[in-house]
């Protein structure tokens, strides 16, 4: 029962972490700022990944952490959980910093300088930053959960060890089964050798 509960927790955690990472990746590729005014048609608007360059790497690191948790156990799994939590915190913080007024204004001024467009009014596209922030929080929660409870979950390494134990037991059984006919054949040869020598194999060797 405990093992089954641990497996359910593991797969629930995996879904939580993967969903969080994918939300950040998805949001990072979308437009986060809408340029206003008469010059909006000529202006270049930034994506979340352009305003927050850390978002995509942190989301990919979160996905890598999900695989690492499956492949590790014990203290190593807790360490990976801490790293995943840091990725989530970084993604949430990067989302907040990406939409700061100074960051957005500086990006728009730099990217639109060749179009002789400066001082662009803008407003955030709220949906995608919210999605990225939610993904970061899911990663953070998943990392904390793995750090606290990951030691109770079975992983791929444990499955491979059990498979190896079963394979070893089967090999041992086959070896034992093959050894029995070999012993019987050896005893039969000893019996025929005794008859060739003229010995009575039914007599005890201790009889005078």
C-alpha positions in Angstrom: 0.0 0.0 0.0 2.8 2.4 0.9 4.7 1.6 -2.3 1.5 2.2 -4.3 1.0 5.5 -2.6 4.6 6.5 -3.3 4.2 5.7 -7.0 1.0 7.8 -7.2 2.8 10.7 -5.5 5.7 10.3 -7.9 3.6 10.4 -11.1 1.5 13.3 -9.7 4.7 15.2 -9.0 6.0 14.4 -12.5 2.8 15.8 -14.0 3.0 18.9 -11.8 6.7 19.6 -12.8 6.3 18.9 -16.5 3.2 21.1 -16.7 4.9 23.9 -14.9 7.9 23.8 -17.2 5.8 23.6 -20.3 3.7 26.6 -19.2 6.8 28.7 -18.8 8.2 27.6 -22.2 4.9 28.3 -23.9 4.5 31.7 -22.3 8.1 32.7 -23.1 7.4 32.4 -26.8 4.4 34.7 -26.7 4.1 38.5 -27.0 3.9 40.1 -23.6 3.6 43.8 -24.4 1.2 45.7 -26.7 2.5 48.9 -28.2 -0.1 51.7 -28.2 -0.6 54.8 -30.3 -0.2 55.7 -33.9 3.3 54.1 -34.2 2.1 50.7 -33.0 2.0 49.3 -36.5 5.7 50.0 -37.1 6.9 49.0 -33.7 8.4 45.6 -32.7 6.8 44.1 -29.6 8.8 41.7 -27.3 8.1 38.1 -26.3 8.4 36.9 -22.8 11.7 35.2 -23.5 13.1 38.4 -24.9 12.1 40.5 -21.9 13.1 37.7 -19.5 16.0 35.7 -21.0 16.2 33.4 -18.0 12.7 31.9 -18.5 13.4 29.4 -21.3 16.7 28.0 -19.7 15.0 27.7 -16.3 12.0 25.8 -17.8 14.3 23.4 -19.7 16.3 22.9 -16.5 13.0 22.1 -14.7 12.3 19.4 -17.3 15.8 18.0 -16.9 15.2 17.9 -13.1 12.0 15.8 -13.6 14.1 13.2 -15.5 16.8 13.4 -12.8 14.4 12.8 -10.0 13.2 9.6 -11.8 16.8 8.4 -12.2 18.0 9.2 -8.6 17.0 8.3 -5.1 17.7 9.3 -1.5 19.8 12.4 -0.9 20.5 12.9 -4.6 16.8 13.1 -5.3 16.4 15.7 -2.5 19.2 17.8 -4.0 17.5 17.7 -7.4 14.3 18.8 -5.8 16.0 21.8 -4.3 17.4 22.7 -7.7 13.9 22.3 -9.3 12.5 24.6 -6.6 15.2 27.2 -7.4 14.3 27.0 -11.1 10.6 27.7 -10.2 11.5 30.6 -8.0 13.8 32.0 -10.7 11.0 31.7 -13.3 8.5 33.4 -11.1 11.0 36.2 -10.3 12.0 36.5 -13.9 8.4 36.9 -14.9 8.0 39.8 -12.4 11.3 41.5 -13.5 10.5 41.1 -17.2 7.5 43.4 -17.0 9.2 46.1 -15.0 8.7 49.5 -16.6 12.4 50.2 -17.1 13.0 46.8 -18.7 10.2 47.0 -21.2 10.9 50.7 -22.0 14.6 50.0 -22.5 13.8 47.0 -24.8 11.4 48.9 -26.9 13.8 51.9 -27.3 16.7 49.6 -28.3 14.8 47.4 -30.8 12.9 50.2 -32.4 15.7 52.8 -32.7 16.2 52.1 -36.4 12.6 52.9 -37.1 13.0 56.3 -35.5 10.4 55.3 -32.9 11.1 56.4 -29.3 9.1 56.9 -26.2 6.6 54.3 -27.2 3.5 53.9 -24.9 2.8 50.3 -24.1 0.6 48.0 -21.9 1.2 44.4 -20.9 -0.7 41.5 -22.4 -1.7 40.0 -19.0 -2.5 36.5 -20.0 1.0 35.2 -20.8 2.8 36.7 -17.9 0.2 35.1 -15.6 0.8 31.7 -17.4 4.5 32.0 -16.9 4.1 33.0 -13.3 1.8 30.1 -12.7 4.3 27.7 -14.3 7.1 29.0 -12.1 5.0 28.5 -9.0 4.2 24.9 -10.0 7.9 24.3 -10.5 8.6 25.8 -7.1 5.9 23.6 -5.4 7.2 20.5 -7.3 10.8 21.1 -6.2 9.8 21.6 -2.5 7.7 18.4 -2.7 10.5 16.4 -4.2 13.0 17.7 -1.5 10.6 16.8 1.3 9.1 13.5 0.1 11.2 12.4 -2.8 13.0 9.8 -0.7 9.8 7.8 -0.4 9.2 7.5 -4.1 10.4 4.6 -6.2 12.3 5.5 -9.3 13.7 4.0 -12.5 16.9 2.8 -10.6 14.8 0.8 -8.2 12.8 -0.7 -11.0 16.1 -1.7 -12.7 17.5 -3.2 -9.5 14.3 -5.3 -9.0 14.5 -6.4 -12.6 18.1 -7.4 -12.2 17.3 -9.3 -9.0 14.6 -11.3 -10.8 16.9 -12.0 -13.7 19.6 -13.2 -11.3 17.2 -15.5 -9.6 16.0 -16.9 -12.9 19.6 -17.5 -14.0 20.4 -19.2 -10.7 17.3 -21.5 -11.1 18.3 -22.4 -14.6 21.9 -23.1 -13.5 20.6 -25.2 -10.6 18.4 -27.1 -13.0 21.3 -27.8 -15.4 23.6 -28.9 -12.6 21.2 -31.7 -11.4 21.4 -33.7 -14.7 25.2 -33.2 -14.7 25.5 -34.7 -11.2 23.2 -37.6 -12.1 25.4 -38.4 -15.2 28.5 -38.4 -13.1 27.0 -40.9 -10.7 26.0 -43.2 -13.5 29.5 -43.2 -14.9 30.9 -44.1 -11.5 28.4 -47.1 -11.3 29.5 -48.4 -14.7 33.2 -48.0 -13.8 32.7 -50.1 -10.7 31.0 -52.9 -12.7 33.9 -52.9 -15.2 36.3 -53.4 -12.3 34.3 -56.3 -11.0 33.2 -54.5 -7.9 29.8 -54.9 -6.4 28.4 -51.3 -6.3 25.7 -52.5 -3.8 28.3 -53.3 -1.2 29.2 -50.6 1.4 32.9 -49.5 1.0 33.3 -50.0 4.8 32.5 -53.8 4.6 35.7 -56.0 5.0 
